[in-house]
Amino acid sequence: MTSEHNHPVHSKEERIKALLEQVSAYIEQYHGGSVEFISLEGDILKVRVGGACLGCPLLPSTLQGWVAGTIHQFFPEIEVVDVD
């Protein structure tokens, strides 16, 4: 969908934030953790994990599998990194 000036109604950052919110809601509901949007700088998406994810040995799998995997389905060029 475009506006009257032929610009996307939702920016790439807004679409990524919305997608990340859905992933976070799933992680929170089923695992007690969360993932928060920090910034999008070029093709680098910075996120912060929280809740039960902190200190969990499966965090790298969650971050790369659930978070990055989902983002890559829609935005294959984006690299997801966790900020401490």
C-alpha positions in Angstrom: 0.0 0.0 0.0 1.3 3.4 -0.9 0.4 7.0 0.1 -0.6 9.7 -2.3 3.0 10.6 -2.8 3.8 6.9 -3.8 5.9 6.2 -0.7 5.4 3.1 1.4 2.9 3.6 4.2 5.0 1.5 6.5 8.8 1.9 6.5 11.1 -1.1 6.5 11.9 -0.4 10.2 8.2 -0.3 11.1 7.6 -3.6 9.4 10.6 -5.2 11.2 9.4 -3.8 14.5 6.0 -5.3 14.0 7.5 -8.7 13.0 9.8 -8.6 16.1 6.8 -7.8 18.3 5.1 -11.0 17.1 8.2 -13.1 17.7 8.6 -11.6 21.1 5.0 -12.3 22.0 5.5 -16.0 21.1 8.7 -16.3 23.0 7.1 -14.6 26.0 4.0 -16.8 25.9 5.7 -20.1 25.5 9.1 -19.5 27.1 8.9 -16.6 29.4 11.4 -14.6 27.5 11.3 -11.5 25.3 13.1 -9.8 22.5 13.2 -6.1 22.1 14.0 -3.9 19.1 17.0 -1.6 19.8 17.9 -0.2 16.4 18.2 -0.8 12.7 21.4 0.5 11.3 21.6 -0.3 7.6 21.2 -4.0 7.4 22.1 -4.6 11.1 19.1 -5.2 13.4 20.1 -4.8 17.1 17.9 -6.6 19.6 18.0 -7.2 23.4 16.7 -10.4 24.9 15.2 -10.5 28.3 13.1 -12.5 30.8 13.8 -16.2 30.9 16.1 -15.9 27.9 18.8 -14.3 30.0 21.4 -16.9 31.0 19.6 -19.6 29.1 21.9 -22.0 27.3 19.5 -22.1 24.4 19.7 -18.4 23.8 22.0 -18.6 20.7 19.5 -21.1 19.1 16.5 -18.9 20.0 18.2 -15.8 18.7 19.4 -17.4 15.4 16.5 -19.8 14.9 13.4 -18.0 16.0 14.4 -14.3 15.8 16.9 -14.2 12.9 15.1 -17.1 11.1 11.8 -15.2 11.1 13.3 -11.9 10.2 15.2 -13.6 7.3 12.0 -15.0 5.8 10.8 -11.4 5.1 14.1 -9.5 5.1 16.9 -11.9 4.0 19.5 -9.1 3.9 19.1 -8.2 7.6 21.7 -9.5 10.1 20.3 -9.9 13.7 22.7 -9.1 16.6 22.1 -9.2 20.3 23.2 -6.3 22.4 24.0 -6.9 26.0 
